[in-house]
Amino acid sequence: MSFHTLKTSGSSLKNIQFGIDAVSHNIANINTTGFKKQQVNYEAVVSSSNRLGEGLSGTALNATTTVFSQGDIKPTGTFTDLAIQQEGFFSLQNSAGEIVYSRAGHFLTDSNRTMVDPSGNFLMSINGDRITIPANAHEVEISVNGEVNVAFDDITGFQPYDQIQLATFINPTGLEHIGGNNYRESVASGSPNFSTAGQTGSQTSQTGIVSGALEFSNTNLSESLTDLMAYQRSYQAISRTTTTADEILQTTINLGN
């Protein structure tokens, strides 16, 4: 019995460590633009043929998923900083020509006046092109629908020039995280559906793009600290159980000698 308890406790401690790592990662990225928190999910294990070993029960790690709830939107005053309110991802083209997806909207203009993120990924338009600001543009604004409107010296007022493409997925939690707050489609996520902010009949019909602002992490510090304390208490309780089981097992061995 004590030997089984040791095995169960060891597995439980390992699972708790996964949870602690996830919460710590969330806290470390609390000020990261577009960061989405990680959540560790567990499942009950009661079958003797399952992961904890013969005749054992407990919990096992099921999956670590990304939670795509809305993060706080904070103003920056820079028109190329963009925040998505509600559903959708920015479509970005990396240096290999691959389309990836992100909620991080900190963009700059490169030497060709093309909008890029800090890693050099290009922001894509609804036409499947890279969004480039005309060299002779006198002024630029980006509307709540993601329309890039440009004013030229010889034309009065703003003129529609381009529009930002958004992507949605049937199962966004199935997206493959490839680092840098970027994601790649997968079998689990399904293929992307492309649309624009506020497009009638689309999944982004209620979405707006806020220019001059950024969406920050959706990590809630108070909740994360509470989770850490709960994990710590569980860790301590299981450690005490392990110690007691070890003492009983040692006593049993000594009595048999």
N, C-alpha and C positions, 0 to 999 in steps of 0.2 A: 504493500500500500504506500509506504513512504517513498519507495523508488518511483512509483507512478506519479506521486505528488511532486517529486523533484523534476520529472520530465515535463509535467504540465506547467509548473511554475516557470521553468526555463523558457518554454514557448511563450507564455504570457508576458514575461519580462521583455522578450524580444519584440513582441507586438507593441507593447507600450513604448519601447524605444522608437519604433517607426512613428508613433503618434507624436512623441516629443520632438523628433526631427522635423516633422511637417509643421508643427506649431511654431517652432523656432525659425524655420524658413519663412513662414508667413510674417512673423514679427520683424525679421531682418529686412524684409522688403516693404515695410509699411509705408515708406515714402517713395516707392518705385512707381514711375508712371505706367499705368495700364496693367499693373500686376494683379493677378487673380489668385486668391488663396487656395491652398491645397487642403483636402479633407480626407482623412483616413477612415475607411469603412471596414468593419469587422463582421464576421459571421460566426454563428454558434457551431461548434464541432462536437458531436456526440457519438459518431460512429467509430468503432474500433479500427476501421480500415482507413480512417482519415489522417490528417497531417500530424496530429499530436502523438500518434503511436497507439499501440494495441491497448484496448481497454480504457482509454482516456477520454476526457471531455474537457471543453473549455472554449476558447475563442481563437480564431485564426484570421490573419489579414486577408481581406477580400480584395480590396482595391484602393488605390489612392486616386481620387478624382479632383478635377479642377472645378471650383465654384465660380460661375460667371455672373454673379450678381453685380449690380451697379456699384461703382466706387464713387467717392466724393469728387466733384468737379470744382476745380479751383482756377480762378482767372490768372492769366499771365500777361495779357496786354499785347502779345505777339500774334499777329493774324495767322501765321502758319502753324501755330499750336492749335490742335483740334481735339475736341472731346466728343465721343459718341454718347448720346443720352438715349437709353433704352437698348433695343436689339441691334446687332450687327457688328461686323469687323471691317477694318480697313483692309483692302487688297493691296499687297505689296509685291513687287517683282525684285528678286535678289539678283546678285551678280551672275548667277548661273542661268537666269531666265525663268526660274521657277516662281510660281505665285504662292505666297505665304500670307498668313492672316494675323492681325494684331489689333489690340485695343489701345496700344500706346500711340498717342497722336502728336508726339513732339517731332515736327518736321522743320526742315531748313531748305534753302534753295542752293543747289551746287553751282559750279562755274557755268553750267549751261542753263541756269535758272529753272532747273527741274526740281520738283519737290521730292526730297529724300529724308529718310530718318537718319539718326546718328550713325547707323551701321552702313549707310549707303543704299538701303533698299528703296526702290522707287514707288511713290504713291500712284495708284492706277486710277484712270477715269472710267466712266461707264462705257466708253467706246473701246476699251481695252488698250488705251495708249497711256504713256506716262504723262502726268500733269506737269506742264511746263509753262511758266509765266512769260508772256511776250516781253522782249527786251525793251520795246518802246512803250510799255505800260506806265502810265502816270500814277495810277493808284489801283489797288486790288482789294477786293473784299470777298469773303466766303460766307454764303447765306446758310440759314438753318437747314436747307435742303441739300447742302453740299455744292451749290452752284458757285463756280469761280467766276466772279464778275469783274471786268476790267474796264478802267477808264483810260482813254488815250488823250493825248494833248489836243488832237484835232476833232474830238467828238465830245459833245456835252453829255455828262452822266455816264453811268456804268452800263456796259454791254455784256450779255451772257457770253462766256468764252468756253467753259468746260464744266464738268460735274463729277464729283467724287463717287467712285463705285464702292458700294458696301456688299458684304457677303453674309449670308446666314446659313445655318446648318440645322438639319432635323435633330441631330443629337450633338450639340457643341461639346459636351463633356467627353465625347469620343475623339476629339481632335488630338493630334500628336504634338506634344510640346517639344519644340526644337531649340529652345533657349532664347534668351534675349526678349522674352515676352512675345515670341512669335510662335505660330502654330501651323501645322500642315494637315490637310484633309486626310482622312483614313477611311477604311471600310466601316468602322464604327460610327464615324461622324456623318457619313454620307457625303454626296457631292455638294458643292456650294451652290446656293441660289443667289444670283447677282441682282441687285436693285439699287435704288437711291433712297436717301432719307426722305420720309414722307410720301413714298410712292404708294398710291392707292392699290389695295388688293395684295400687297406684298407683306412679308413678315416685318418689314421696316416702315410700315405705314405710320406708326406712332413714334418713329425715331427722329431725333433732331441732331444736327452737328453744331456744336458750340465753337465758334472761332474765337481765338484769344484766350483759350482755357485748356486745361489738361485734366484727364481723369486719373486719379491716383488709386492706390491699392484699395481693395475692398476688405482688407483685414481690419477687424475691430479689435483694438488693443485690449479692451476690458475683457471681451470674450476669450481672447487668446490667453491672457494671463490666468483667467479662471480655468481654462482647459489645462494649462500647464500645472496648476496646483492640483487638479483632479488626477492627472497622470502621476504626479509625484506621490500623492497619497496612495494610489493603487500600487505604485512601484514599491513603496515602503511596506505596504500590507503583504504583498506577495513575497517580498524579501524575507519578512519575518516568518511567513509560512515555510519558505525554503529552508531557513535556518532550523526551524523546529523539526521539519521532516529529516533534515540531515542528521540532527542529534538523535532522533529516534532510530534512524537507519544504523548509525554508528553504534548505538547501544545494543541493537539487535545483533550486529556483527560480533560485538565483544562478548555477548552472552553465548554465542555459538562457538566461541573459541575455547 
